[in-house]
């Protein structure tokens, strides 16, 4: 049985896109022996079993420029290499400090997969110092996993890595998204709460690249027959609420727990996904909404995977990037055209089941892991 060491930034129950992807890989492949080493959201280092998998969570001193800084990670990683002796390391990026720790400790015989979730986009100054390390990481990698062909073609660091790259999309957790007992009553209650109007729903962190300010700007141009529901929270929550204070059809409902999120997805009619930059490399939330049969209104983001996940005119409608009027136009078209909305929603569910569920990628992951036998 091959032994795989996974190195994400964090791991469930910590909430996050990369964390969910790593977890889905571990759970999809029980024929391998897995261990995980990651950062902890507290200062102490702990070793525990999560769903039967040994997870080492390294205490974090603080966060600097979005990077968790752990003084114990190097020591713990060295211990895991010695005691577990993995055949393969599956390393999730971006994780600059993890790269610094990994490269000197990685045994020559151990194969390396670099799972490329996103370029480092905003920290330009720090990237000048990290870039040589990133080059060493990519050179050492036996295989590189990218999440969409469109993001790969727009990524400068990946331009020279074509022969190493495998495209394996991120996955949704279909178990948590499948309708459960009591959902129908809850869904009906949500629809009743908002007066039976068309529901435009979105969720995620309230940070600049998510583009929620453009959704709020679009509200006066959206049909009065619809309600806009914004879930989640973040540093921009207060300013977004202030901007929307005069719009009675906008509702901020905070962060939702798993069951409520699923019920809102099924209660909604349209999913708004107004992200504006390549920081949104894929869009797990978008894929989850598609799985639940929602057509989406998105912006066109050159070099992002968003518009590959949700193709324009097939599973949703695109608008010019950062253009609130155009976004409102796409949403209005979905509101007024019942046949179009329903067809795009059906297509969205079909595409999600074809590309973004664990069974759809399992074969590709097995092929990827087994292909590493070629490397001596």
ZIGITA-V871160 format. One record per residue. N is the residue number from 0. OMEGA is omega in whole degrees, 0 to 359 (* if undefined). Layout:
n = (N & N)
omega = (OMEGA & OMEGA)
This chain:
n = (0 & 1 & 2 & 3 & 4 & 5 & 6 & 7 & 8 & 9 & 10 & 11 & 12 & 13 & 14 & 15 & 16 & 17 & 18 & 19 & 20 & 21 & 22 & 23 & 24 & 25 & 26 & 27 & 28 & 29 & 30 & 31 & 32 & 33 & 34 & 35 & 36 & 37 & 38 & 39 & 40 & 41 & 42 & 43 & 44 & 45 & 46 & 47 & 48 & 49 & 50 & 51 & 52 & 53 & 54 & 55 & 56 & 57 & 58 & 59 & 60 & 61 & 62 & 63 & 64 & 65 & 66 & 67 & 68 & 69 & 70 & 71 & 72 & 73 & 74 & 75 & 76 & 77 & 78 & 79 & 80 & 81 & 82 & 83 & 84 & 85 & 86 & 87 & 88 & 89 & 90 & 91 & 92 & 93 & 94 & 95 & 96 & 97 & 98 & 99 & 100 & 101 & 102 & 103 & 104 & 105 & 106 & 107 & 108 & 109 & 110 & 111 & 112 & 113 & 114 & 115 & 116 & 117 & 118 & 119 & 120 & 121 & 122 & 123 & 124 & 125 & 126 & 127 & 128 & 129 & 130 & 131 & 132 & 133 & 134 & 135 & 136 & 137 & 138 & 139 & 140 & 141 & 142 & 143 & 144 & 145 & 146 & 147 & 148 & 149 & 150 & 151 & 152 & 153 & 154 & 155 & 156 & 157 & 158 & 159 & 160 & 161 & 162 & 163 & 164 & 165 & 166 & 167 & 168 & 169 & 170 & 171 & 172 & 173 & 174 & 175 & 176 & 177 & 178 & 179 & 180 & 181 & 182 & 183 & 184 & 185 & 186 & 187 & 188 & 189 & 190 & 191 & 192 & 193 & 194 & 195 & 196 & 197 & 198 & 199 & 200 & 201 & 202 & 203 & 204 & 205 & 206 & 207 & 208 & 209 & 210 & 211 & 212 & 213 & 214 & 215 & 216 & 217 & 218 & 219 & 220 & 221 & 222 & 223 & 224 & 225 & 226 & 227 & 228 & 229 & 230 & 231 & 232 & 233 & 234 & 235 & 236 & 237 & 238 & 239 & 240 & 241 & 242 & 243 & 244 & 245 & 246 & 247 & 248 & 249 & 250 & 251 & 252 & 253 & 254 & 255 & 256 & 257 & 258 & 259 & 260 & 261 & 262 & 263 & 264 & 265 & 266 & 267 & 268 & 269 & 270 & 271 & 272 & 273 & 274 & 275 & 276 & 277 & 278 & 279 & 280 & 281 & 282 & 283 & 284 & 285 & 286 & 287 & 288 & 289 & 290 & 291 & 292 & 293 & 294 & 295 & 296 & 297 & 298 & 299 & 300 & 301 & 302 & 303 & 304 & 305 & 306 & 307 & 308 & 309 & 310 & 311 & 312 & 313 & 314 & 315 & 316 & 317 & 318 & 319 & 320 & 321 & 322 & 323 & 324 & 325 & 326 & 327 & 328 & 329 & 330 & 331 & 332 & 333 & 334 & 335 & 336 & 337 & 338 & 339 & 340 & 341 & 342 & 343 & 344 & 345 & 346 & 347 & 348 & 349 & 350 & 351 & 352 & 353 & 354 & 355 & 356 & 357 & 358 & 359 & 360 & 361 & 362 & 363 & 364 & 365 & 366 & 367 & 368 & 369 & 370 & 371 & 372 & 373 & 374 & 375)
omega = (179 & 179 & 184 & 173 & 180 & 179 & 169 & 174 & 177 & 182 & 180 & 15 & 174 & 185 & 177 & 184 & 180 & 179 & 179 & 179 & 179 & 180 & 181 & 177 & 180 & 184 & 181 & 188 & 181 & 180 & 175 & 175 & 186 & 164 & 184 & 168 & 187 & 175 & 177 & 177 & 174 & 186 & 182 & 176 & 178 & 172 & 185 & 173 & 178 & 183 & 176 & 181 & 177 & 182 & 173 & 180 & 187 & 183 & 183 & 179 & 176 & 175 & 177 & 179 & 178 & 180 & 174 & 181 & 182 & 178 & 183 & 187 & 182 & 181 & 182 & 178 & 177 & 179 & 181 & 177 & 182 & 186 & 184 & 178 & 186 & 172 & 184 & 168 & 177 & 190 & 183 & 179 & 10 & 177 & 186 & 182 & 176 & 178 & 180 & 180 & 188 & 191 & 181 & 183 & 186 & 179 & 182 & 183 & 185 & 180 & 183 & 170 & 175 & 180 & 190 & 181 & 183 & 167 & 169 & 193 & 191 & 185 & 186 & 183 & 180 & 181 & 176 & 181 & 183 & 187 & 178 & 178 & 177 & 178 & 178 & 180 & 181 & 177 & 180 & 184 & 172 & 177 & 176 & 177 & 172 & 190 & 176 & 178 & 182 & 178 & 180 & 182 & 180 & 184 & 180 & 181 & 183 & 186 & 183 & 186 & 189 & 184 & 180 & 194 & 169 & 178 & 176 & 183 & 170 & 182 & 172 & 175 & 186 & 180 & 182 & 181 & 179 & 181 & 182 & 179 & 180 & 182 & 185 & 178 & 180 & 180 & 177 & 179 & 178 & 180 & 180 & 181 & 182 & 170 & 178 & 179 & 174 & 183 & 174 & 190 & 170 & 177 & 180 & 179 & 179 & 180 & 189 & 188 & 177 & 171 & 184 & 179 & 179 & 175 & 178 & 178 & 182 & 189 & 181 & 182 & 181 & 181 & 179 & 178 & 183 & 177 & 179 & 182 & 182 & 178 & 181 & 177 & 181 & 184 & 180 & 185 & 184 & 181 & 177 & 178 & 178 & 180 & 184 & 189 & 181 & 182 & 184 & 181 & 175 & 183 & 174 & 187 & 176 & 181 & 182 & 172 & 193 & 183 & 180 & 179 & 179 & 183 & 177 & 178 & 180 & 178 & 186 & 177 & 185 & 175 & 176 & 182 & 191 & 178 & 191 & 183 & 179 & 168 & 174 & 188 & 185 & 180 & 178 & 179 & 178 & 179 & 178 & 178 & 178 & 178 & 180 & 173 & 181 & 168 & 186 & 168 & 184 & 168 & 172 & 183 & 181 & 176 & 177 & 175 & 186 & 186 & 168 & 177 & 185 & 184 & 181 & 178 & 179 & 180 & 180 & 179 & 179 & 174 & 178 & 187 & 177 & 182 & 184 & 179 & 179 & 177 & 177 & 179 & 178 & 180 & 180 & 178 & 179 & 179 & 189 & 185 & 184 & 182 & 179 & 181 & 181 & 180 & 179 & 177 & 176 & 178 & 180 & 178 & 180 & 180 & 179 & 180 & 181 & 189 & 196 & 174 & 189 & 180 & 181 & 183 & 185 & 181 & 179 & 179 & 178 & 178 & 180 & 181 & 183 & 180 & 182 & 174 & 182 & 187 & 181 & *)
